[in-house]
Amino acid sequence: MSDFKKEEIADWYDQHSKSVLTFILLMVKDYQQAEDLTHDTFVKAYLNYDSFKHNSSEKTWLFSIAHNLTVDFSRKRKPSIFLKEVFLPQKDNNLLPEEILKIKENSYELYTALGEIKDTYRKVIVLRKIKGFSIEDTAKILSWSESKVKSTLFRAIPILKKKLIKEGFLDEKIL
């Protein structure tokens, strides 16, 4: 691979790694695993650089890779661990590293509430409302139709709002 390509991937890492990490962290809820999957995202981008057709931005492409790796990771986890997390949720009172708490609105409450809603709702809210992707880019990242992104977001926002009201905090700026 040419030095130009290596430098470009390194630049992308500098520009997007924190954003990719926070996206993955919201999906897997394990900081160490999120770091590993973030690393894997950029390795895969490096290895598949020539397949990037520039039909979307590099950020959209990277988030698509991160999403696919996260889905693969979730599928490979042992079913007993998955069932334990679903039916016996653990209260984790350990705060995440300081830089992770500064994700967007510095709202620990928002991320706690996001962790308690359906995975598809969480993904679409994170990509559209927190990461600021367009409907088109969100659809590409999730391999969904644009109408599915719109309808899922339409259903997800009221669910998140109810969760925030129920827990006693509501951040109107996000909603």
C-alpha positions as CSV (number, residue, x, y, z in Angstrom):
1,M,0.0,0.0,0.0
2,S,1.3,3.4,-0.9
3,D,2.5,5.9,1.7
4,F,-0.4,8.2,0.7
5,K,-3.0,5.5,1.6
6,K,-1.3,4.9,4.9
7,E,-1.2,8.6,5.7
8,E,-4.9,9.0,4.7
9,I,-6.0,6.1,7.0
10,A,-3.9,7.7,9.8
11,D,-5.6,11.0,9.2
12,W,-9.0,9.4,9.3
13,Y,-8.0,7.8,12.5
14,D,-7.1,11.1,14.0
15,Q,-10.3,12.7,12.8
16,H,-12.8,10.0,13.5
17,S,-11.5,7.4,16.0
18,K,-13.1,9.1,19.1
19,S,-16.5,9.4,17.3
20,V,-16.3,5.7,16.2
21,L,-15.3,4.7,19.7
22,T,-18.3,6.4,21.3
23,F,-20.7,4.9,18.7
24,I,-19.4,1.4,19.4
25,L,-19.4,2.0,23.1
26,L,-23.0,2.8,23.1
27,M,-23.7,-0.5,21.3
28,V,-21.5,-2.9,23.3
29,K,-21.4,-1.1,26.7
30,D,-17.9,-2.3,27.4
31,Y,-15.1,0.2,27.1
32,Q,-12.3,-2.3,26.4
33,Q,-14.3,-4.1,23.8
34,A,-15.2,-0.8,22.2
35,E,-11.5,0.1,21.9
36,D,-10.8,-3.2,20.3
37,L,-13.6,-2.9,17.8
38,T,-12.5,0.7,17.0
39,H,-9.0,-0.6,16.3
40,D,-10.5,-3.4,14.2
41,T,-12.6,-0.8,12.2
42,F,-9.5,1.1,11.1
43,V,-7.5,-2.1,10.4
44,K,-10.4,-3.3,8.2
45,A,-10.5,0.2,6.5
46,Y,-6.7,-0.1,5.9
47,L,-7.0,-3.6,4.4
48,N,-10.0,-2.7,2.3
49,Y,-9.0,0.8,1.3
50,D,-9.1,0.0,-2.4
51,S,-12.7,-1.1,-2.2
52,F,-13.8,2.4,-0.9
53,K,-15.5,3.9,-3.9
54,H,-16.1,7.3,-2.4
55,N,-19.9,7.0,-2.9
56,S,-20.1,8.4,0.6
57,S,-17.8,10.2,3.0
58,E,-15.0,8.4,4.6
59,K,-16.8,8.9,8.0
60,T,-19.9,7.2,6.7
61,W,-17.8,4.3,5.3
62,L,-15.9,4.0,8.7
63,F,-19.2,4.0,10.6
64,S,-20.6,1.3,8.3
65,I,-17.5,-0.8,9.0
66,A,-17.8,-0.2,12.7
67,H,-21.5,-1.1,12.7
68,N,-20.9,-4.3,10.8
69,L,-18.0,-5.3,13.2
70,T,-20.2,-4.5,16.2
71,V,-23.1,-6.6,14.8
72,D,-20.7,-9.5,14.1
73,F,-19.3,-9.2,17.6
74,S,-22.8,-9.3,19.2
75,R,-23.7,-12.3,17.2
76,K,-20.6,-14.2,18.3
77,R,-21.1,-13.6,22.0
78,K,-22.2,-16.6,24.0
79,P,-26.0,-16.8,24.2
80,S,-25.8,-17.2,28.0
81,I,-24.0,-13.9,28.3
82,F,-26.5,-12.2,26.1
83,L,-29.5,-13.7,28.0
84,K,-27.9,-12.8,31.3
85,E,-27.6,-9.2,30.2
86,V,-31.1,-9.0,28.9
87,F,-32.9,-10.7,31.8
88,L,-30.6,-9.8,34.7
89,P,-29.4,-6.3,33.9
90,Q,-26.5,-5.3,36.0
91,K,-26.4,-1.8,37.5
92,D,-23.0,-0.4,36.6
93,N,-22.2,2.5,38.8
94,N,-18.7,2.8,37.5
95,L,-18.3,5.9,35.4
96,L,-16.6,5.6,32.1
97,P,-13.3,7.4,31.5
98,E,-13.7,11.1,31.5
99,E,-13.2,11.6,27.8
100,I,-16.1,9.3,27.1
101,L,-18.4,11.3,29.3
102,K,-17.8,14.3,27.1
103,I,-19.4,12.6,24.1
104,K,-21.7,15.4,23.0
105,E,-23.9,17.1,25.6
106,N,-22.0,15.6,28.5
107,S,-25.2,13.9,29.5
108,Y,-24.6,10.7,31.4
109,E,-28.3,10.5,31.9
110,L,-28.9,10.4,28.2
111,Y,-26.5,7.6,27.6
112,T,-28.0,5.6,30.5
113,A,-31.5,6.0,29.0
114,L,-30.1,5.1,25.5
115,G,-28.7,1.9,27.0
116,E,-32.2,0.9,28.2
117,I,-34.0,1.2,24.8
118,K,-34.3,-1.2,21.9
119,D,-31.0,-1.7,19.9
120,T,-32.5,-0.4,16.6
121,Y,-33.9,2.7,18.3
122,R,-30.5,3.3,20.0
123,K,-28.6,3.0,16.7
124,V,-30.8,5.4,14.8
125,I,-30.9,8.0,17.6
126,V,-27.1,7.8,18.0
127,L,-26.4,8.1,14.3
128,R,-29.0,10.8,13.5
129,K,-29.3,12.9,16.6
130,I,-25.9,12.5,18.4
131,K,-23.5,11.8,15.5
132,G,-25.4,14.1,13.1
133,F,-25.5,11.7,10.1
134,S,-28.0,12.5,7.3
135,I,-30.9,10.1,6.7
136,E,-29.1,8.9,3.6
137,D,-25.8,8.2,5.4
138,T,-27.6,6.6,8.3
139,A,-29.4,4.2,5.9
140,K,-26.0,3.3,4.3
141,I,-24.4,2.7,7.7
142,L,-27.2,0.4,8.9
143,S,-28.0,-1.1,5.5
144,W,-31.5,0.1,5.8
145,S,-33.8,2.0,3.5
146,E,-34.2,5.7,4.1
147,S,-37.9,5.2,5.0
148,K,-36.9,2.6,7.7
149,V,-34.5,5.2,9.2
150,K,-37.3,7.8,9.2
151,S,-39.9,5.5,10.7
152,T,-37.6,4.0,13.3
153,L,-36.5,7.5,14.4
154,F,-40.1,8.6,14.5
155,R,-40.9,5.7,16.9
156,A,-37.6,5.9,18.9
157,I,-37.7,9.6,20.0
158,P,-40.9,9.3,22.0
159,I,-39.6,6.1,23.6
160,L,-36.4,7.8,24.7
161,K,-38.4,10.9,25.8
162,K,-40.6,8.7,28.0
163,K,-37.5,7.0,29.5
164,L,-35.9,10.3,30.3
165,I,-39.1,11.6,31.9
166,K,-39.5,8.4,33.9
167,E,-36.0,8.7,35.2
168,G,-36.5,12.3,36.1
169,F,-34.3,14.0,33.6
170,L,-35.1,15.4,30.2
171,D,-32.8,17.2,27.9
172,E,-34.9,19.1,25.3
173,K,-31.8,20.1,23.3
174,I,-31.2,16.4,22.2
175,L,-34.9,15.7,21.5
